[in-house]
Amino acid sequence: MNIAAYHGSNNGVGYYRVWNPMKHLARHGFNVRRLPDNFGSVVIPLTGKGGNFPGWESHEAVTRWANVIFSSFKQHRVETARMVAQSKLRPLVVDLDDDMMNIDPTNGAYGSWQAHPEACMTAEVPDDADPKELARLQRQGWAVVTVNGKRYIDRDDGSACWNNVIDQVKAAALVTVSTDYLAAIYGKFNPNTVVIPNAIDFELWHKVEPVDDGLVRIGLFGSNSHYRDWAEAVESIARILKEFPQVRLLFNGWLVMEDFEQYKTMHQRERRWRFPDYFEKCGLLDNPQVELHHPCEIQEYPEWLMEKRIDIGLAPLADIKFNASKSNLKYIEFGAMGVPGVYADLEPFKMVQDGVTGLKAAKPEDYYTQLKRLIEDKALRQRIGAAAHEDVRLNYDADKVSLKLANEIHKLIKPVAPVGAAA
């Protein structure tokens, strides 16, 4: 069985929702072909050739080779058109791990989803377009609209970008999501929606022994999508550092990329630092107890995180609608390393047993209380870290989780004739 898989970009979504599952599906008898790393923008014309990925130069080439199309949700209308067209010929699996209809304005993705209406358009109209051709398309129900001085053609004038996701979900033969919360949302648009949780590839992750040097290292890691979340714990962090001179805070700053070029890695691109403004207000940027670590490419992330040898993981979340759809990713990463964590007492971490596999913080001041408990009690750290590791091993092993995905995909397949074959 051949699976053609598309990811969205070189990030955690691509890693956990496409690359990781495809790696393990290949071990369960599937012939998998996916876009390569750092390949962020696929071009596959619906008619003719001209695509930018060898072997998939056209819509026909993809649907002739693949038995199943597997794709992350896509932002742009042109990709929706491609995915819907493919779904008419082969079963389409669409994967979602966020509630795209409720992106918070502080989220780094908000601008690209809400502030760029051209993303809703199917195609840009060139300056030398034939007026007769445009008139013909308009008679067929298409609209020619102008956005930011450029002309586009589409049926959905002014629609929000997340409407693209809804259309993709409706076209899919199977929708996979990372949480029960997302299943309840997107199951309304497609009844064949199943939960495939994020999972840990234990060939890349392992238990980590902390450094025995008298220091206690707290790890706070994530992208700029956590701007609002980290603010929940920042005052508690500052208080902890003041009271416990042996504590170190390890966190990664954020990088703003100045350019994009296909196949370029983070290290090859123009970039600049960015920090949460409230970190500076709380004196964390020039605090000798704070270690600032350069972010890494997602391919390097498991080794990068394990090398930090943290004693405590920290995962604050703001109590907002968008966060209700988030997964337990920080828990399974910390648990894979055998590291105890302090987690927001919200939907994403409902599986964390307070006092057993982690500690919960229901309000901002709780981050201070729970961090203090773990700092002062090494035995508690060891006990919770061990329990979390056992739980993640049992319930979030990628090799086991991929079996569920394999079974769901097998259900989609019926004997089909090659595209273009005689009836």
C-alpha positions in Angstrom: 0.0 0.0 0.0 1.5 3.4 -1.0 1.0 6.5 1.1 1.9 9.9 -0.1 2.5 12.2 2.9 2.7 16.0 3.1 3.8 18.0 6.1 3.2 21.7 6.6 6.6 23.0 7.6 9.8 22.0 9.4 8.5 22.1 12.9 7.0 20.1 15.7 3.7 19.5 13.8 5.6 18.0 10.9 7.7 15.9 13.3 5.0 14.5 15.5 2.1 14.4 13.2 3.7 13.3 9.9 7.3 12.2 10.0 7.1 10.1 13.2 3.9 8.3 12.2 5.2 7.7 8.6 8.4 6.2 10.0 6.5 3.6 11.9 3.8 3.0 9.3 6.7 1.9 7.0 7.5 -0.8 9.5 3.9 -2.0 9.4 3.9 -2.9 5.7 3.2 0.5 4.1 5.3 1.9 1.3 5.6 5.5 2.4 6.9 8.5 0.5 6.8 11.9 2.2 8.1 15.4 1.4 11.8 15.8 2.6 12.7 17.8 5.7 12.8 21.6 5.2 10.5 21.3 2.3 7.8 23.8 3.3 5.9 24.6 0.2 4.8 21.9 -2.3 3.6 22.7 -5.8 1.4 20.1 -7.5 -0.6 21.5 -10.5 -4.1 20.1 -11.0 -3.5 20.1 -14.7 -0.3 19.4 -16.6 3.1 19.2 -15.0 5.4 21.7 -13.2 5.5 20.5 -9.6 8.5 21.1 -7.4 8.9 17.6 -6.0 10.4 14.8 -8.2 7.9 12.1 -8.9 5.0 14.3 -7.9 5.2 16.8 -10.7 1.5 16.7 -11.2 -1.8 15.8 -9.7 -2.0 12.8 -11.9 1.4 11.5 -10.9 0.5 11.6 -7.2 -2.9 9.9 -7.5 -1.5 7.3 -9.9 1.2 6.2 -7.5 -0.5 6.6 -4.1 -3.3 4.5 -2.6 -3.8 7.0 0.2 -3.0 10.7 0.6 -1.9 11.8 4.1 -1.6 15.5 4.8 -1.4 18.0 7.6 -4.1 20.6 7.4 -3.2 23.4 5.0 -3.7 27.2 5.2 -3.9 28.3 1.6 -6.9 27.9 -0.7 -4.7 26.6 -3.6 -3.7 23.6 -1.4 -7.3 23.0 -0.4 -8.1 22.8 -4.1 -5.4 20.2 -4.6 -6.4 18.1 -1.6 -10.1 18.1 -2.5 -9.2 17.1 -6.1 -7.0 14.3 -4.8 -9.7 13.1 -2.5 -12.0 12.4 -5.5 -9.5 9.8 -6.7 -7.8 8.4 -3.5 -8.8 8.3 0.2 -7.5 11.5 1.8 -6.4 11.5 5.4 -6.3 15.0 7.0 -4.5 15.5 10.3 -5.1 18.4 12.8 -3.5 19.1 16.1 -4.8 22.6 16.8 -8.2 24.4 16.9 -7.5 26.7 14.0 -10.9 28.4 14.4 -9.9 29.9 17.7 -6.2 31.0 17.4 -5.3 33.5 20.1 -4.0 36.9 18.8 -0.8 36.4 20.9 0.0 33.2 19.0 2.7 33.4 16.4 0.5 31.8 13.9 -2.3 34.3 14.3 -1.0 36.7 11.7 -0.6 34.2 9.0 -4.1 32.8 9.5 -6.1 36.0 10.1 -4.2 38.9 8.6 -3.5 37.6 5.1 -6.8 37.2 3.2 -4.9 36.3 0.1 -4.2 32.9 1.7 -7.9 32.2 1.1 -7.6 32.6 -2.6 -7.0 29.8 -5.1 -4.6 31.5 -7.4 -3.0 34.9 -8.2 -4.1 36.5 -11.5 -1.1 37.6 -13.5 -1.0 41.1 -14.9 -1.1 39.8 -18.5 -4.1 37.5 -17.9 -6.4 37.2 -20.9 -9.6 39.2 -20.1 -11.7 36.7 -22.1 -10.4 33.8 -20.0 -11.2 35.8 -16.8 -14.7 36.5 -18.1 -15.2 32.8 -18.9 -14.2 31.9 -15.3 -16.5 34.5 -13.8 -19.4 33.1 -15.8 -18.6 29.7 -14.2 -19.0 31.2 -10.8 -15.5 32.3 -9.9 -14.8 35.7 -8.5 -11.8 38.0 -9.3 -10.9 40.0 -6.2 -8.2 42.5 -5.3 -6.3 42.1 -2.0 -3.3 44.4 -1.1 -3.1 45.6 -4.7 -3.0 42.1 -6.3 -5.7 40.2 -8.1 -6.8 36.7 -7.1 -9.4 34.3 -8.3 -11.5 32.2 -5.9 -15.1 31.2 -5.1 -14.8 32.3 -1.4 -14.3 36.1 -1.5 -13.3 37.2 2.0 -13.6 33.9 3.8 -11.4 33.2 6.8 -8.4 31.0 6.3 -9.7 28.4 8.7 -12.6 27.7 6.2 -9.9 26.0 4.1 -9.4 23.5 7.0 -13.1 22.8 7.2 -13.3 22.1 3.5 -10.3 19.8 3.8 -11.9 18.0 6.8 -15.2 17.5 4.9 -13.3 16.1 1.9 -11.3 13.6 3.9 -12.1 9.9 4.1 -10.4 10.0 7.6 -9.6 12.8 9.9 -6.9 12.2 12.6 -6.5 14.5 15.6 -4.3 14.6 18.6 -6.9 15.0 21.4 -10.5 14.2 22.4 -11.2 17.9 22.5 -10.3 18.3 18.8 -12.3 15.1 17.9 -15.4 16.7 19.4 -14.9 19.9 17.3 -14.0 18.4 13.9 -16.1 15.3 14.3 -19.0 17.7 13.6 -17.7 18.2 10.1 -16.6 14.6 9.5 -17.9 11.7 11.5 -14.9 9.5 10.6 -12.6 11.5 13.0 -10.3 9.5 15.3 -7.8 10.4 18.0 -4.2 9.4 17.2 -2.2 10.9 20.1 1.2 12.4 19.8 3.8 9.7 20.6 7.4 9.3 21.5 9.9 7.5 19.3 12.0 5.7 21.9 14.7 5.1 19.3 15.4 8.8 19.7 14.4 9.5 23.3 15.6 7.9 26.5 15.7 8.4 30.2 18.2 11.0 31.3 20.2 11.0 34.6 20.3 14.5 36.2 23.7 16.1 36.9 24.7 15.6 40.5 26.4 19.0 41.1 24.1 20.6 43.7 22.2 22.6 41.2 18.5 22.2 40.3 17.7 22.9 36.6 14.2 24.0 35.5 13.5 23.7 31.8 11.0 26.0 30.1 11.0 25.4 26.3 8.8 26.3 23.4 8.1 28.5 20.4 6.7 32.1 20.4 3.2 30.5 20.3 3.6 30.3 24.1 4.0 34.1 24.6 0.7 34.3 26.6 1.3 30.9 28.4 4.8 31.7 29.9 3.4 34.9 31.4 1.3 32.7 33.7 4.4 31.5 35.5 7.0 34.3 35.1 6.5 35.9 38.5 6.7 32.6 40.2 9.9 31.8 38.3 11.4 35.1 39.4 10.5 34.5 43.0 11.9 31.0 42.9 15.3 32.2 41.5 15.5 34.8 44.3 14.8 32.4 47.1 16.9 29.4 45.8 20.4 30.4 44.6 21.1 26.8 43.5 18.3 26.9 40.9 18.9 27.5 37.3 16.3 28.4 34.7 17.0 27.0 31.2 14.9 28.4 28.4 15.2 29.0 24.7 14.7 32.4 23.2 12.7 32.8 20.0 14.2 33.4 16.6 12.5 35.5 13.9 13.4 34.3 10.5 14.1 37.0 7.9 14.0 34.8 4.8 12.7 31.5 3.5 14.2 29.3 0.9 13.2 25.7 0.2 15.5 23.2 1.9 17.4 25.8 4.0 17.8 25.0 7.6 17.4 27.4 10.5 21.2 27.7 10.8 21.4 28.8 7.1 18.8 31.5 7.3 18.9 35.1 8.4 17.5 35.4 11.9 17.3 37.6 14.9 16.6 37.1 18.6 13.3 37.9 20.2 12.3 37.5 23.9 9.1 37.9 25.8 8.9 41.5 27.1 7.8 40.4 30.5 11.0 38.4 30.9 12.9 41.6 30.8 10.5 43.3 33.3 11.0 40.5 35.7 14.8 40.7 35.4 15.2 37.3 33.8 17.3 38.2 30.8 20.3 39.5 32.7 19.9 37.1 35.7 23.1 35.0 36.3 20.8 32.1 37.2 19.2 32.0 33.8 20.7 30.1 30.9 19.6 31.1 27.5 19.8 28.4 24.9 19.7 28.8 21.1 16.7 27.0 19.5 17.4 24.1 17.2 15.9 22.4 14.2 13.2 19.9 15.0 15.3 17.1 13.7 17.9 17.9 16.5 15.3 18.5 19.2 15.3 15.1 21.1 19.1 15.2 21.6 19.0 18.9 22.2 16.5 18.6 25.0 18.1 15.6 26.6 21.5 17.3 26.6 20.1 20.0 28.9 19.9 17.4 31.8 17.0 19.3 33.4 15.7 18.2 36.8 12.2 19.8 36.5 10.1 20.5 33.4 7.7 23.4 33.4 4.6 23.7 31.1 2.4 26.7 31.9 -0.7 27.4 29.8 -3.1 30.3 29.8 -6.8 29.4 30.4 -8.0 30.4 26.9 -10.2 28.5 24.4 -7.4 27.8 21.9 -5.3 26.1 24.6 -8.1 23.6 25.4 -7.3 21.9 22.1 -3.5 21.6 22.8 -2.0 18.1 23.4 0.1 16.8 26.3 3.3 17.1 24.3 5.4 18.5 27.1 4.3 15.8 29.4 5.3 13.0 27.1 8.6 14.6 26.3 9.5 15.2 30.0 8.2 11.7 30.8 10.2 10.1 28.1 13.3 11.5 29.9 12.1 10.6 33.3 11.8 14.2 34.3 9.1 15.4 36.7 7.0 18.4 35.6 4.7 21.1 36.7 1.8 21.4 34.4 -1.2 23.8 34.0 -4.3 22.2 35.5 -6.2 22.4 32.2 -7.6 20.1 29.5 -4.3 19.2 27.8 -2.8 17.7 30.9 -5.9 16.0 32.2 -4.1 12.6 32.0 -1.4 13.8 34.5 -2.1 12.4 37.9 -1.3 15.2 40.4 1.3 14.1 42.9 1.9 10.8 40.9 3.0 11.5 37.4 3.4 15.3 37.7 2.3 18.3 39.7 -0.6 20.6 38.7 -0.9 24.4 38.9 -4.5 25.7 38.8 -3.5 29.4 39.2 -0.4 31.5 38.6 0.8 31.4 42.2 0.6 27.6 42.2 3.7 27.4 39.9 5.7 28.8 42.8 4.3 26.3 45.3 4.7 23.3 43.1 8.2 24.2 41.9 9.2 24.8 45.5 8.0 21.3 46.4 10.1 19.7 43.7 13.2 21.8 44.4 13.2 20.9 48.1 12.4 17.2 47.7 14.8 15.2 45.5 13.0 11.9 46.4 9.7 13.4 45.1 11.4 14.4 41.9 12.8 10.9 41.4 9.4 9.2 42.3 7.3 11.4 39.9 9.9 11.2 37.1 9.9 7.4 37.3 6.1 7.2 37.3 5.8 9.6 34.3 8.4 7.6 32.4 6.5 4.4 33.0 3.2 6.0 31.9 4.7 7.4 28.7 6.3 4.1 27.8 3.1 2.3 28.3 0.7 4.6 26.6 2.6 6.9 24.2 5.2 4.7 22.5 5.1 5.6 18.8 5.5 2.0 17.6 2.3 1.1 19.5 0.3 4.2 18.6 1.1 3.8 14.9 -0.7 0.4 14.9 -4.0 2.3 15.6 -3.3 4.6 12.7 -2.4 1.6 10.5 -5.7 -0.1 11.3 -7.7 3.1 10.5 -6.0 3.5 7.1 -6.5 -0.2 6.2 -10.2 0.4 6.7 -10.2 3.0 3.9 -8.7 0.7 1.2 -10.9 -1.1 -1.3 -9.7 -2.6 -4.5 -9.2 0.3 -6.9 -8.3 0.6 -10.5 -5.4 2.9 -11.5 -6.4 6.4 -12.4 -7.3 6.5 -16.0 -7.8 2.8 -16.4 -10.7 1.5 -18.5 -13.9 0.8 -16.7 
